[in-house]
Structures are given as C-alpha cells and as structure tokens.
Amino acid sequence: MTQCDKILDHIRKNGSITQREAFIDYGIQSFHRRLSDLRQAGYRLIGRRRKHPTTGQEYTRYYLLEAAR
C-alpha cells in the first residue's frame, strides 16, 4: 500500500487527516507532497484550519471532497 493509499484509506475511514496523524500513524514525512500527488491524480482535497482547544496551536485538517474519476 502506497503512502497515498494510506492517506485515502484513513480519510475514508475517519473523515479527515492531519499532518501529525499521517506522521505518527503511518510514518509519512512528506505529507504535503503526497497531498500534491493525490491532487494531480484527480482527488479534490480541502484543508480547514483548526485551533487545538488546549494548546491553542493551529493546524490543518484535510478532507476528501470527491474521488478521482
């Protein structure tokens, strides 16, 4: 299973993914490059900025809008 497949599988099972989840759960270090690969393959992904309720640290959670045709 490729890193792109792991990201897609995670989003499909959980609804979204963050860079931290990708790194901790799957060891994906080039997360944004994998997102670019998915977009080039025709997947529509959007990122929504969030703020951690405890630390106040900002992060982006990515969602799949539609699958590639």
PDB file with SEQRES, HELIX, SHEET and CRYST1 records, atoms N, CA, C and O in Angstrom:
SEQRES   1 A   69  MET THR GLN CYS ASP LYS ILE LEU ASP HIS ILE ARG LYS          
SEQRES   2 A   69  ASN GLY SER ILE THR GLN ARG GLU ALA PHE ILE ASP TYR          
SEQRES   3 A   69  GLY ILE GLN SER PHE HIS ARG ARG LEU SER ASP LEU ARG          
SEQRES   4 A   69  GLN ALA GLY TYR ARG LEU ILE GLY ARG ARG ARG LYS HIS          
SEQRES   5 A   69  PRO THR THR GLY GLN GLU TYR THR ARG TYR TYR LEU LEU          
SEQRES   6 A   69  GLU ALA ALA ARG                                              
HELIX    1 AA1 GLN A    3  ASN A   14  1                                  12    
HELIX    2 AA2 GLN A   19  TYR A   26  1                                   8    
HELIX    3 AA3 PHE A   31  GLN A   40  1                                  10    
SHEET    1 AA1 3 ILE A  17  THR A  18  0                                        
SHEET    2 AA1 3 GLU A  58  GLU A  66 -1                                        
SHEET    3 AA1 3 ARG A  44  LYS A  51 -1                                        
CRYST1    1.000    1.000    1.000  90.00  90.00  90.00 P 1           1          
ATOM      1  N   MET A   1       0.845  -1.171   0.000  1.00  0.00           N  
ATOM      2  CA  MET A   1       0.000   0.000   0.000  1.00  0.00           C  
ATOM      3  C   MET A   1       0.899   1.246   0.000  1.00  0.00           C  
ATOM      4  O   MET A   1       1.798   1.373   0.831  1.00  0.00           O  
ATOM      5  N   THR A   2       0.645   2.150  -0.932  1.00  0.00           N  
ATOM      6  CA  THR A   2       1.454   3.365  -1.021  1.00  0.00           C  
ATOM      7  C   THR A   2       1.048   4.357   0.068  1.00  0.00           C  
ATOM      8  O   THR A   2       0.017   4.189   0.721  1.00  0.00           O  
ATOM      9  N   GLN A   3       1.862   5.383   0.254  1.00  0.00           N  
ATOM     10  CA  GLN A   3       1.526   6.413   1.232  1.00  0.00           C  
ATOM     11  C   GLN A   3       0.239   7.134   0.842  1.00  0.00           C  
ATOM     12  O   GLN A   3      -0.565   7.486   1.705  1.00  0.00           O  
ATOM     13  N   CYS A   4       0.045   7.352  -0.447  1.00  0.00           N  
ATOM     14  CA  CYS A   4      -1.199   7.980  -0.914  1.00  0.00           C  
ATOM     15  C   CYS A   4      -2.394   7.098  -0.580  1.00  0.00           C  
ATOM     16  O   CYS A   4      -3.433   7.596  -0.146  1.00  0.00           O  
ATOM     17  N   ASP A   5      -2.254   5.804  -0.778  1.00  0.00           N  
ATOM     18  CA  ASP A   5      -3.329   4.871  -0.438  1.00  0.00           C  
ATOM     19  C   ASP A   5      -3.644   4.914   1.056  1.00  0.00           C  
ATOM     20  O   ASP A   5      -4.807   4.851   1.453  1.00  0.00           O  
ATOM     21  N   LYS A   6      -2.603   5.020   1.877  1.00  0.00           N  
ATOM     22  CA  LYS A   6      -2.800   5.080   3.326  1.00  0.00           C  
ATOM     23  C   LYS A   6      -3.558   6.339   3.723  1.00  0.00           C  
ATOM     24  O   LYS A   6      -4.437   6.296   4.584  1.00  0.00           O  
ATOM     25  N   ILE A   7      -3.219   7.455   3.096  1.00  0.00           N  
ATOM     26  CA  ILE A   7      -3.911   8.718   3.381  1.00  0.00           C  
ATOM     27  C   ILE A   7      -5.372   8.615   2.980  1.00  0.00           C  
ATOM     28  O   ILE A   7      -6.256   8.979   3.756  1.00  0.00           O  
ATOM     29  N   LEU A   8      -5.633   8.122   1.777  1.00  0.00           N  
ATOM     30  CA  LEU A   8      -7.016   7.984   1.307  1.00  0.00           C  
ATOM     31  C   LEU A   8      -7.812   7.035   2.198  1.00  0.00           C  
ATOM     32  O   LEU A   8      -8.961   7.314   2.540  1.00  0.00           O  
ATOM     33  N   ASP A   9      -7.208   5.929   2.566  1.00  0.00           N  
ATOM     34  CA  ASP A   9      -7.879   4.952   3.424  1.00  0.00           C  
ATOM     35  C   ASP A   9      -8.228   5.580   4.775  1.00  0.00           C  
ATOM     36  O   ASP A   9      -9.325   5.376   5.296  1.00  0.00           O  
ATOM     37  N   HIS A  10      -7.300   6.336   5.329  1.00  0.00           N  
ATOM     38  CA  HIS A  10      -7.541   6.998   6.608  1.00  0.00           C  
ATOM     39  C   HIS A  10      -8.694   7.995   6.496  1.00  0.00           C  
ATOM     40  O   HIS A  10      -9.576   8.025   7.355  1.00  0.00           O  
ATOM     41  N   ILE A  11      -8.689   8.807   5.444  1.00  0.00           N  
ATOM     42  CA  ILE A  11      -9.761   9.785   5.259  1.00  0.00           C  
ATOM     43  C   ILE A  11     -11.101   9.086   5.082  1.00  0.00           C  
ATOM     44  O   ILE A  11     -12.106   9.520   5.646  1.00  0.00           O  
ATOM     45  N   ARG A  12     -11.126   8.029   4.321  1.00  0.00           N  
ATOM     46  CA  ARG A  12     -12.387   7.307   4.095  1.00  0.00           C  
ATOM     47  C   ARG A  12     -12.925   6.677   5.377  1.00  0.00           C  
ATOM     48  O   ARG A  12     -14.137   6.617   5.582  1.00  0.00           O  
ATOM     49  N   LYS A  13     -12.028   6.211   6.232  1.00  0.00           N  
ATOM     50  CA  LYS A  13     -12.455   5.585   7.484  1.00  0.00           C  
ATOM     51  C   LYS A  13     -12.790   6.604   8.574  1.00  0.00           C  
ATOM     52  O   LYS A  13     -13.700   6.383   9.373  1.00  0.00           O  
ATOM     53  N   ASN A  14     -12.058   7.721   8.606  1.00  0.00           N  
ATOM     54  CA  ASN A  14     -12.168   8.678   9.707  1.00  0.00           C  
ATOM     55  C   ASN A  14     -12.731  10.040   9.315  1.00  0.00           C  
ATOM     56  O   ASN A  14     -13.039  10.854  10.185  1.00  0.00           O  
ATOM     57  N   GLY A  15     -12.868  10.294   8.017  1.00  0.00           N  
ATOM     58  CA  GLY A  15     -13.431  11.558   7.570  1.00  0.00           C  
ATOM     59  C   GLY A  15     -12.422  12.642   7.254  1.00  0.00           C  
ATOM     60  O   GLY A  15     -12.721  13.552   6.480  1.00  0.00           O  
ATOM     61  N   SER A  16     -11.224  12.567   7.837  1.00  0.00           N  
ATOM     62  CA  SER A  16     -10.208  13.590   7.590  1.00  0.00           C  
ATOM     63  C   SER A  16      -8.864  13.104   8.136  1.00  0.00           C  
ATOM     64  O   SER A  16      -8.771  12.050   8.765  1.00  0.00           O  
ATOM     65  N   ILE A  17      -7.820  13.911   7.872  1.00  0.00           N  
ATOM     66  CA  ILE A  17      -6.483  13.572   8.360  1.00  0.00           C  
ATOM     67  C   ILE A  17      -5.686  14.854   8.569  1.00  0.00           C  
ATOM     68  O   ILE A  17      -5.908  15.852   7.883  1.00  0.00           O  
ATOM     69  N   THR A  18      -4.755  14.818   9.524  1.00  0.00           N  
ATOM     70  CA  THR A  18      -3.825  15.922   9.738  1.00  0.00           C  
ATOM     71  C   THR A  18      -2.413  15.438   9.418  1.00  0.00           C  
ATOM     72  O   THR A  18      -2.162  14.239   9.297  1.00  0.00           O  
ATOM     73  N   GLN A  19      -1.506  16.389   9.286  1.00  0.00           N  
ATOM     74  CA  GLN A  19      -0.115  16.030   9.033  1.00  0.00           C  
ATOM     75  C   GLN A  19       0.435  15.201  10.198  1.00  0.00           C  
ATOM     76  O   GLN A  19       1.186  14.249   9.984  1.00  0.00           O  
ATOM     77  N   ARG A  20       0.067  15.557  11.409  1.00  0.00           N  
ATOM     78  CA  ARG A  20       0.533  14.833  12.595  1.00  0.00           C  
ATOM     79  C   ARG A  20       0.039  13.385  12.590  1.00  0.00           C  
ATOM     80  O   ARG A  20       0.805  12.469  12.889  1.00  0.00           O  
ATOM     81  N   GLU A  21      -1.215  13.176  12.258  1.00  0.00           N  
ATOM     82  CA  GLU A  21      -1.754  11.813  12.185  1.00  0.00           C  
ATOM     83  C   GLU A  21      -1.021  10.992  11.137  1.00  0.00           C  
ATOM     84  O   GLU A  21      -0.691   9.828  11.364  1.00  0.00           O  
ATOM     85  N   ALA A  22      -0.769  11.611   9.984  1.00  0.00           N  
ATOM     86  CA  ALA A  22      -0.071  10.900   8.913  1.00  0.00           C  
ATOM     87  C   ALA A  22       1.328  10.487   9.356  1.00  0.00           C  
ATOM     88  O   ALA A  22       1.785   9.387   9.043  1.00  0.00           O  
ATOM     89  N   PHE A  23       2.003  11.367  10.081  1.00  0.00           N  
ATOM     90  CA  PHE A  23       3.360  11.052  10.539  1.00  0.00           C  
ATOM     91  C   PHE A  23       3.351   9.985  11.631  1.00  0.00           C  
ATOM     92  O   PHE A  23       4.091   9.004  11.556  1.00  0.00           O  
ATOM     93  N   ILE A  24       2.513  10.180  12.640  1.00  0.00           N  
ATOM     94  CA  ILE A  24       2.509   9.255  13.781  1.00  0.00           C  
ATOM     95  C   ILE A  24       1.951   7.885  13.396  1.00  0.00           C  
ATOM     96  O   ILE A  24       2.529   6.859  13.752  1.00  0.00           O  
ATOM     97  N   ASP A  25       0.840   7.865  12.677  1.00  0.00           N  
ATOM     98  CA  ASP A  25       0.186   6.585  12.352  1.00  0.00           C  
ATOM     99  C   ASP A  25       0.862   5.818  11.222  1.00  0.00           C  
ATOM    100  O   ASP A  25       0.873   4.587  11.219  1.00  0.00           O  
ATOM    101  N   TYR A  26       1.433   6.558  10.251  1.00  0.00           N  
ATOM    102  CA  TYR A  26       1.937   5.891   9.043  1.00  0.00           C  
ATOM    103  C   TYR A  26       3.389   6.215   8.702  1.00  0.00           C  
ATOM    104  O   TYR A  26       3.925   5.671   7.737  1.00  0.00           O  
ATOM    105  N   GLY A  27       4.032   7.082   9.466  1.00  0.00           N  
ATOM    106  CA  GLY A  27       5.421   7.435   9.197  1.00  0.00           C  
ATOM    107  C   GLY A  27       5.603   8.270   7.948  1.00  0.00           C  
ATOM    108  O   GLY A  27       6.690   8.281   7.370  1.00  0.00           O  
ATOM    109  N   ILE A  28       4.563   8.972   7.517  1.00  0.00           N  
ATOM    110  CA  ILE A  28       4.627   9.782   6.295  1.00  0.00           C  
ATOM    111  C   ILE A  28       5.270  11.125   6.639  1.00  0.00           C  
ATOM    112  O   ILE A  28       4.690  11.936   7.361  1.00  0.00           O  
ATOM    113  N   GLN A  29       6.470  11.347   6.113  1.00  0.00           N  
ATOM    114  CA  GLN A  29       7.192  12.585   6.403  1.00  0.00           C  
ATOM    115  C   GLN A  29       6.930  13.657   5.345  1.00  0.00           C  
ATOM    116  O   GLN A  29       6.977  14.847   5.655  1.00  0.00           O  
ATOM    117  N   SER A  30       6.661  13.264   4.127  1.00  0.00           N  
ATOM    118  CA  SER A  30       6.405  14.218   3.036  1.00  0.00           C  
ATOM    119  C   SER A  30       4.902  14.311   2.784  1.00  0.00           C  
ATOM    120  O   SER A  30       4.427  14.062   1.676  1.00  0.00           O  
ATOM    121  N   PHE A  31       4.168  14.672   3.830  1.00  0.00           N  
ATOM    122  CA  PHE A  31       2.709  14.694   3.771  1.00  0.00           C  
ATOM    123  C   PHE A  31       2.182  15.622   2.684  1.00  0.00           C  
ATOM    124  O   PHE A  31       1.306  15.236   1.911  1.00  0.00           O  
ATOM    125  N   HIS A  32       2.708  16.840   2.619  1.00  0.00           N  
ATOM    126  CA  HIS A  32       2.195  17.793   1.631  1.00  0.00           C  
ATOM    127  C   HIS A  32       2.532  17.368   0.199  1.00  0.00           C  
ATOM    128  O   HIS A  32       1.782  17.665  -0.731  1.00  0.00           O  
ATOM    129  N   ARG A  33       3.627  16.691   0.030  1.00  0.00           N  
ATOM    130  CA  ARG A  33       3.957  16.150  -1.300  1.00  0.00           C  
ATOM    131  C   ARG A  33       2.949  15.065  -1.685  1.00  0.00           C  
ATOM    132  O   ARG A  33       2.522  14.999  -2.837  1.00  0.00           O  
ATOM    133  N   ARG A  34       2.571  14.226  -0.741  1.00  0.00           N  
ATOM    134  CA  ARG A  34       1.569  13.190  -1.009  1.00  0.00           C  
ATOM    135  C   ARG A  34       0.213  13.825  -1.331  1.00  0.00           C  
ATOM    136  O   ARG A  34      -0.514  13.324  -2.188  1.00  0.00           O  
ATOM    137  N   LEU A  35      -0.132  14.924  -0.649  1.00  0.00           N  
ATOM    138  CA  LEU A  35      -1.376  15.625  -0.980  1.00  0.00           C  
ATOM    139  C   LEU A  35      -1.315  16.151  -2.407  1.00  0.00           C  
ATOM    140  O   LEU A  35      -2.303  16.085  -3.138  1.00  0.00           O  
ATOM    141  N   SER A  36      -0.167  16.669  -2.803  1.00  0.00           N  
ATOM    142  CA  SER A  36       0.012  17.149  -4.184  1.00  0.00           C  
ATOM    143  C   SER A  36      -0.135  16.004  -5.171  1.00  0.00           C  
ATOM    144  O   SER A  36      -0.753  16.164  -6.223  1.00  0.00           O  
ATOM    145  N   ASP A  37       0.429  14.849  -4.836  1.00  0.00           N  
ATOM    146  CA  ASP A  37       0.306  13.668  -5.696  1.00  0.00           C  
ATOM    147  C   ASP A  37      -1.160  13.282  -5.865  1.00  0.00           C  
ATOM    148  O   ASP A  37      -1.601  12.972  -6.972  1.00  0.00           O  
ATOM    149  N   LEU A  38      -1.913  13.302  -4.767  1.00  0.00           N  
ATOM    150  CA  LEU A  38      -3.334  12.951  -4.825  1.00  0.00           C  
ATOM    151  C   LEU A  38      -4.116  13.958  -5.670  1.00  0.00           C  
ATOM    152  O   LEU A  38      -4.996  13.579  -6.443  1.00  0.00           O  
ATOM    153  N   ARG A  39      -3.790  15.228  -5.516  1.00  0.00           N  
ATOM    154  CA  ARG A  39      -4.479  16.256  -6.318  1.00  0.00           C  
ATOM    155  C   ARG A  39      -4.159  16.083  -7.803  1.00  0.00           C  
ATOM    156  O   ARG A  39      -5.034  16.244  -8.653  1.00  0.00           O  
ATOM    157  N   GLN A  40      -2.921  15.758  -8.108  1.00  0.00           N  
ATOM    158  CA  GLN A  40      -2.535  15.527  -9.502  1.00  0.00           C  
ATOM    159  C   GLN A  40      -3.240  14.310 -10.076  1.00  0.00           C  
ATOM    160  O   GLN A  40      -3.468  14.231 -11.283  1.00  0.00           O  
ATOM    161  N   ALA A  41      -3.585  13.361  -9.214  1.00  0.00           N  
ATOM    162  CA  ALA A  41      -4.301  12.153  -9.646  1.00  0.00           C  
ATOM    163  C   ALA A  41      -5.801  12.409  -9.792  1.00  0.00           C  
ATOM    164  O   ALA A  41      -6.548  11.520 -10.202  1.00  0.00           O  
ATOM    165  N   GLY A  42      -6.242  13.626  -9.454  1.00  0.00           N  
ATOM    166  CA  GLY A  42      -7.637  13.981  -9.656  1.00  0.00           C  
ATOM    167  C   GLY A  42      -8.504  14.031  -8.412  1.00  0.00           C  
ATOM    168  O   GLY A  42      -9.709  14.262  -8.510  1.00  0.00           O  
ATOM    169  N   TYR A  43      -7.914  13.819  -7.241  1.00  0.00           N  
ATOM    170  CA  TYR A  43      -8.689  13.893  -5.998  1.00  0.00           C  
ATOM    171  C   TYR A  43      -8.819  15.352  -5.565  1.00  0.00           C  
ATOM    172  O   TYR A  43      -7.866  16.126  -5.655  1.00  0.00           O  
ATOM    173  N   ARG A  44      -9.998  15.708  -5.099  1.00  0.00           N  
ATOM    174  CA  ARG A  44     -10.226  17.064  -4.595  1.00  0.00           C  
ATOM    175  C   ARG A  44     -10.160  17.028  -3.075  1.00  0.00           C  
ATOM    176  O   ARG A  44     -11.015  16.447  -2.407  1.00  0.00           O  
ATOM    177  N   LEU A  45      -9.126  17.663  -2.555  1.00  0.00           N  
ATOM    178  CA  LEU A  45      -8.905  17.726  -1.117  1.00  0.00           C  
ATOM    179  C   LEU A  45      -8.975  19.186  -0.666  1.00  0.00           C  
ATOM    180  O   LEU A  45      -8.505  20.084  -1.364  1.00  0.00           O  
ATOM    181  N   ILE A  46      -9.559  19.407   0.489  1.00  0.00           N  
ATOM    182  CA  ILE A  46      -9.547  20.753   1.044  1.00  0.00           C  
ATOM    183  C   ILE A  46      -8.982  20.691   2.454  1.00  0.00           C  
ATOM    184  O   ILE A  46      -9.105  19.681   3.147  1.00  0.00           O  
ATOM    185  N   GLY A  47      -8.370  21.772   2.858  1.00  0.00           N  
ATOM    186  CA  GLY A  47      -7.832  21.878   4.205  1.00  0.00           C  
ATOM    187  C   GLY A  47      -8.619  22.924   4.979  1.00  0.00           C  
ATOM    188  O   GLY A  47      -8.932  23.997   4.463  1.00  0.00           O  
ATOM    189  N   ARG A  48      -8.927  22.596   6.206  1.00  0.00           N  
ATOM    190  CA  ARG A  48      -9.628  23.541   7.086  1.00  0.00           C  
ATOM    191  C   ARG A  48      -8.756  23.788   8.309  1.00  0.00           C  
ATOM    192  O   ARG A  48      -8.377  22.859   9.022  1.00  0.00           O  
ATOM    193  N   ARG A  49      -8.445  25.060   8.536  1.00  0.00           N  
ATOM    194  CA  ARG A  49      -7.621  25.441   9.673  1.00  0.00           C  
ATOM    195  C   ARG A  49      -8.399  25.239  10.969  1.00  0.00           C  
ATOM    196  O   ARG A  49      -9.585  25.555  11.057  1.00  0.00           O  
ATOM    197  N   ARG A  50      -7.715  24.712  11.957  1.00  0.00           N  
ATOM    198  CA  ARG A  50      -8.296  24.477  13.276  1.00  0.00           C  
ATOM    199  C   ARG A  50      -7.328  25.007  14.335  1.00  0.00           C  
ATOM    200  O   ARG A  50      -6.157  25.269  14.061  1.00  0.00           O  
ATOM    201  N   LYS A  51      -7.844  25.152  15.527  1.00  0.00           N  
ATOM    202  CA  LYS A  51      -7.020  25.562  16.660  1.00  0.00           C  
ATOM    203  C   LYS A  51      -7.231  24.555  17.779  1.00  0.00           C  
ATOM    204  O   LYS A  51      -8.363  24.300  18.191  1.00  0.00           O  
ATOM    205  N   HIS A  52      -6.141  23.989  18.266  1.00  0.00           N  
ATOM    206  CA  HIS A  52      -6.227  22.989  19.335  1.00  0.00           C  
ATOM    207  C   HIS A  52      -6.825  23.655  20.578  1.00  0.00           C  
ATOM    208  O   HIS A  52      -6.352  24.711  20.998  1.00  0.00           O  
ATOM    209  N   PRO A  53      -7.860  23.048  21.172  1.00  0.00           N  
ATOM    210  CA  PRO A  53      -8.553  23.692  22.288  1.00  0.00           C  
ATOM    211  C   PRO A  53      -7.696  23.892  23.548  1.00  0.00           C  
ATOM    212  O   PRO A  53      -7.947  24.813  24.326  1.00  0.00           O  
ATOM    213  N   THR A  54      -6.707  23.050  23.745  1.00  0.00           N  
ATOM    214  CA  THR A  54      -5.879  23.152  24.950  1.00  0.00           C  
ATOM    215  C   THR A  54      -4.636  23.999  24.727  1.00  0.00           C  
ATOM    216  O   THR A  54      -4.346  24.910  25.503  1.00  0.00           O  
ATOM    217  N   THR A  55      -3.902  23.691  23.654  1.00  0.00           N  
ATOM    218  CA  THR A  55      -2.622  24.366  23.416  1.00  0.00           C  
ATOM    219  C   THR A  55      -2.763  25.656  22.619  1.00  0.00           C  
ATOM    220  O   THR A  55      -1.894  26.526  22.675  1.00  0.00           O  
ATOM    221  N   GLY A  56      -3.863  25.776  21.876  1.00  0.00           N  
ATOM    222  CA  GLY A  56      -4.042  26.950  21.024  1.00  0.00           C  
ATOM    223  C   GLY A  56      -3.252  26.881  19.735  1.00  0.00           C  
ATOM    224  O   GLY A  56      -3.293  27.815  18.934  1.00  0.00           O  
ATOM    225  N   GLN A  57      -2.531  25.788  19.518  1.00  0.00           N  
ATOM    226  CA  GLN A  57      -1.729  25.629  18.311  1.00  0.00           C  
ATOM    227  C   GLN A  57      -2.639  25.420  17.110  1.00  0.00           C  
ATOM    228  O   GLN A  57      -3.611  24.668  17.181  1.00  0.00           O  
ATOM    229  N   GLU A  58      -2.318  26.094  16.001  1.00  0.00           N  
ATOM    230  CA  GLU A  58      -3.097  25.956  14.782  1.00  0.00           C  
ATOM    231  C   GLU A  58      -2.580  24.786  13.949  1.00  0.00           C  
ATOM    232  O   GLU A  58      -1.383  24.500  13.926  1.00  0.00           O  
ATOM    233  N   TYR A  59      -3.502  24.123  13.270  1.00  0.00           N  
ATOM    234  CA  TYR A  59      -3.168  23.013  12.390  1.00  0.00           C  
ATOM    235  C   TYR A  59      -4.227  22.948  11.302  1.00  0.00           C  
ATOM    236  O   TYR A  59      -5.252  23.625  11.384  1.00  0.00           O  
ATOM    237  N   THR A  60      -3.981  22.135  10.285  1.00  0.00           N  
ATOM    238  CA  THR A  60      -4.932  21.982   9.184  1.00  0.00           C  
ATOM    239  C   THR A  60      -5.396  20.537   9.127  1.00  0.00           C  
ATOM    240  O   THR A  60      -4.592  19.608   9.199  1.00  0.00           O  
ATOM    241  N   ARG A  61      -6.705  20.363   8.997  1.00  0.00           N  
ATOM    242  CA  ARG A  61      -7.321  19.045   8.852  1.00  0.00           C  
ATOM    243  C   ARG A  61      -7.788  18.957   7.401  1.00  0.00           C  
ATOM    244  O   ARG A  61      -8.469  19.857   6.909  1.00  0.00           O  
ATOM    245  N   TYR A  62      -7.419  17.865   6.713  1.00  0.00           N  
ATOM    246  CA  TYR A  62      -7.712  17.696   5.290  1.00  0.00           C  
ATOM    247  C   TYR A  62      -8.869  16.719   5.076  1.00  0.00           C  
ATOM    248  O   TYR A  62      -8.962  15.673   5.719  1.00  0.00           O  
ATOM    249  N   TYR A  63      -9.744  17.104   4.149  1.00  0.00           N  
ATOM    250  CA  TYR A  63     -10.949  16.338   3.823  1.00  0.00           C  
ATOM    251  C   TYR A  63     -10.967  16.029   2.337  1.00  0.00           C  
ATOM    252  O   TYR A  63     -10.462  16.806   1.526  1.00  0.00           O  
ATOM    253  N   LEU A  64     -11.552  14.891   1.982  1.00  0.00           N  
ATOM    254  CA  LEU A  64     -11.716  14.484   0.590  1.00  0.00           C  
ATOM    255  C   LEU A  64     -13.093  14.928   0.127  1.00  0.00           C  
ATOM    256  O   LEU A  64     -14.106  14.528   0.702  1.00  0.00           O  
ATOM    257  N   LEU A  65     -13.133  15.764  -0.922  1.00  0.00           N  
ATOM    258  CA  LEU A  65     -14.410  16.229  -1.455  1.00  0.00           C  
ATOM    259  C   LEU A  65     -15.008  15.218  -2.418  1.00  0.00           C  
ATOM    260  O   LEU A  65     -16.211  14.958  -2.393  1.00  0.00           O  
ATOM    261  N   GLU A  66     -14.162  14.651  -3.267  1.00  0.00           N  
ATOM    262  CA  GLU A  66     -14.654  13.634  -4.210  1.00  0.00           C  
ATOM    263  C   GLU A  66     -13.490  12.792  -4.703  1.00  0.00           C  
ATOM    264  O   GLU A  66     -12.341  13.233  -4.715  1.00  0.00           O  
ATOM    265  N   ALA A  67     -13.804  11.606  -5.097  1.00  0.00           N  
ATOM    266  CA  ALA A  67     -12.782  10.680  -5.610  1.00  0.00           C  
ATOM    267  C   ALA A  67     -12.407  11.022  -7.048  1.00  0.00           C  
ATOM    268  O   ALA A  67     -13.161  11.683  -7.762  1.00  0.00           O  
ATOM    269  N   ALA A  68     -11.248  10.567  -7.451  1.00  0.00           N  
ATOM    270  CA  ALA A  68     -10.792  10.751  -8.834  1.00  0.00           C  
ATOM    271  C   ALA A  68     -11.698   9.956  -9.765  1.00  0.00           C  
ATOM    272  O   ALA A  68     -12.238   8.913  -9.396  1.00  0.00           O  
ATOM    273  N   ARG A  69     -11.843  10.455 -10.932  1.00  0.00           N  
ATOM    274  CA  ARG A  69     -12.692   9.773 -11.922  1.00  0.00           C  
ATOM    275  C   ARG A  69     -11.876   8.782 -12.717  1.00  0.00           C  
ATOM    276  O   ARG A  69     -12.410   8.109 -13.598  1.00  0.00           O  
TER     277      ARG A  69                                                      
END                                                                             
